[in-house]
């Protein structure tokens, strides 16, 4: 069975690469130094500093493996691929709900979600509803509290 590729914005994919580089070059060296210092305290069987350094090493290596997997199985949505006439990953979308409230979202890949900054996944109920749509379209969002209707009042490809 083929592995599912995760879509990313250019910005989101670059963050993964930057974090991986930091962990491999800077953080590994810091953890190595922590281990060296902890070993200097003597008996490793009762050395809490050594145990903490080993925990940090395990966390670092685990995150490196996770990032390598995400990068290997990720694809960047390029500007050439994106149809500028319809909503897709990398679009900023403004929706107007029936109560008159307007909300602007930035559509990102599923691993880039940041709700506090209105970055929503293409796989979220709103993302699913707006993908492939255009300005003026009325969409139905399958929300847990019941379907909600909104109109796309504006969208644009975000240059990041």
C-alpha positions as CSV (number, residue, x, y, z in Angstrom):
1,X,0.0,0.0,0.0
2,X,1.4,3.4,-1.0
3,X,2.1,5.9,1.7
4,X,-0.2,8.9,1.9
5,X,1.7,12.1,1.0
6,X,0.9,15.1,3.3
7,X,0.5,18.4,1.6
8,X,2.4,21.5,2.9
9,X,2.7,25.1,2.1
10,X,6.2,26.2,1.2
11,X,6.5,28.0,4.5
12,X,5.3,25.0,6.5
13,X,7.7,22.6,4.8
14,X,10.6,24.9,5.3
15,X,9.8,25.0,9.1
16,X,10.2,21.2,9.2
17,X,13.5,21.4,7.4
18,X,14.8,24.1,9.7
19,X,13.8,22.3,12.8
20,X,15.5,19.1,11.6
21,X,18.7,21.0,10.8
22,X,18.6,22.6,14.3
23,X,18.1,19.3,16.0
24,X,20.8,17.6,14.1
25,X,23.4,20.3,14.4
26,X,22.7,22.3,17.6
27,X,20.5,20.2,19.9
28,X,22.4,16.9,19.4
29,X,25.6,18.7,20.4
30,X,23.9,20.2,23.5
31,X,22.6,16.8,24.6
32,X,26.0,15.2,24.0
33,X,27.6,17.9,26.2
34,X,24.9,17.2,28.9
35,X,25.7,13.5,28.8
36,X,29.4,14.2,29.1
37,X,28.9,16.5,32.1
38,X,26.5,14.0,33.8
39,X,29.0,11.2,33.4
40,X,31.6,13.3,35.2
41,X,29.4,13.1,38.4
42,X,30.3,9.4,38.8
43,X,28.0,6.4,39.5
44,X,25.5,6.3,36.6
45,X,23.0,4.1,38.5
46,X,22.1,6.9,40.9
47,X,22.8,9.9,38.7
48,X,19.6,11.9,38.0
49,X,21.5,14.3,35.7
50,X,22.5,11.4,33.5
51,X,19.0,10.0,33.5
52,X,17.7,13.5,32.4
53,X,20.3,13.8,29.7
54,X,19.4,10.3,28.3
55,X,15.7,11.4,28.3
56,X,16.6,14.5,26.4
57,X,18.7,12.4,23.9
58,X,15.7,10.1,23.4
59,X,13.3,13.0,22.8
60,X,15.7,14.6,20.4
61,X,16.3,11.4,18.4
62,X,12.6,10.6,18.3
63,X,11.8,14.1,17.0
64,X,14.5,13.8,14.3
65,X,13.0,10.5,13.1
66,X,9.6,12.0,13.1
67,X,10.7,15.0,11.1
68,X,12.6,12.8,8.6
69,X,9.4,10.8,8.1
70,X,7.3,13.9,7.6
71,X,9.8,15.4,5.1
72,X,10.1,12.1,3.2
73,X,6.3,11.8,2.9
74,X,5.5,15.5,2.4
75,X,4.8,17.4,-0.8
76,X,4.9,21.2,-1.2
77,X,2.0,22.8,-3.0
78,X,3.7,24.9,-5.5
79,X,2.3,28.0,-7.1
80,X,2.5,26.4,-10.5
81,X,0.2,23.5,-9.3
82,X,-2.3,25.8,-7.6
83,X,-5.2,27.0,-9.6
84,X,-5.4,30.6,-8.8
85,X,-9.1,30.7,-9.7
86,X,-10.2,28.3,-6.9
87,X,-9.4,27.8,-3.2
88,X,-6.6,25.5,-2.4
89,X,-3.8,25.0,0.2
90,X,-2.0,28.3,0.6
91,X,-5.2,30.4,0.0
92,X,-6.4,33.0,2.4
93,X,-10.2,32.7,2.5
94,X,-12.8,35.1,4.0
95,X,-16.1,33.6,4.9
96,X,-19.3,35.4,5.8
97,X,-21.6,33.4,8.0
98,X,-25.4,33.7,8.1
99,X,-25.2,35.9,11.3
100,X,-23.2,38.4,9.3
101,X,-19.9,37.5,11.0
102,X,-16.8,37.5,8.7
103,X,-13.8,35.3,9.5
104,X,-10.6,34.9,7.5
105,X,-8.7,31.7,7.5
106,X,-5.4,30.6,6.0
107,X,-5.6,27.1,4.5
108,X,-2.6,24.9,5.2
109,X,-1.6,21.3,5.2
110,X,-2.8,19.0,8.1
111,X,0.5,19.2,9.9
112,X,0.7,23.0,9.9
113,X,-2.5,23.8,11.8
114,X,-2.4,26.7,14.2
115,X,-6.0,27.6,15.2
116,X,-4.9,30.6,17.2
117,X,-3.5,32.2,14.1
118,X,-6.5,31.1,11.9
119,X,-4.4,28.5,10.1
120,X,-6.8,25.6,9.3
121,X,-6.2,22.3,7.7
122,X,-7.4,21.3,4.2
123,X,-8.8,18.2,6.0
124,X,-10.9,20.2,8.5
125,X,-14.6,20.6,8.0
126,X,-14.1,24.2,6.8
127,X,-11.1,23.2,4.6
128,X,-13.1,20.4,3.0
129,X,-16.0,22.8,2.4
130,X,-13.9,25.5,0.7
131,X,-11.4,23.5,-1.3
132,X,-12.1,23.9,-5.0
133,X,-14.6,26.7,-4.5
134,X,-14.4,30.3,-5.6
135,X,-15.6,33.8,-4.5
136,X,-19.4,34.0,-4.2
137,X,-19.9,30.3,-3.6
138,X,-22.1,29.3,-0.7
139,X,-20.7,26.4,1.2
140,X,-22.0,24.0,3.9
141,X,-19.7,23.2,6.7
142,X,-20.3,19.9,8.5
143,X,-19.8,21.0,12.1
144,X,-20.4,18.8,15.1
145,X,-23.2,21.1,16.3
146,X,-24.9,20.8,12.9
147,X,-24.3,22.1,9.4
148,X,-23.4,25.7,9.0
149,X,-23.7,27.8,5.8
150,X,-21.3,30.5,4.8
151,X,-20.4,32.4,1.6
152,X,-16.9,32.9,0.3
153,X,-16.6,36.7,0.1
154,X,-12.9,36.8,-0.8
155,X,-10.0,34.5,-1.4
156,X,-6.4,34.9,-2.6
157,X,-3.3,32.9,-3.0
158,X,-1.1,33.9,-0.1
159,X,2.5,34.6,-1.0
160,X,4.7,33.2,1.8
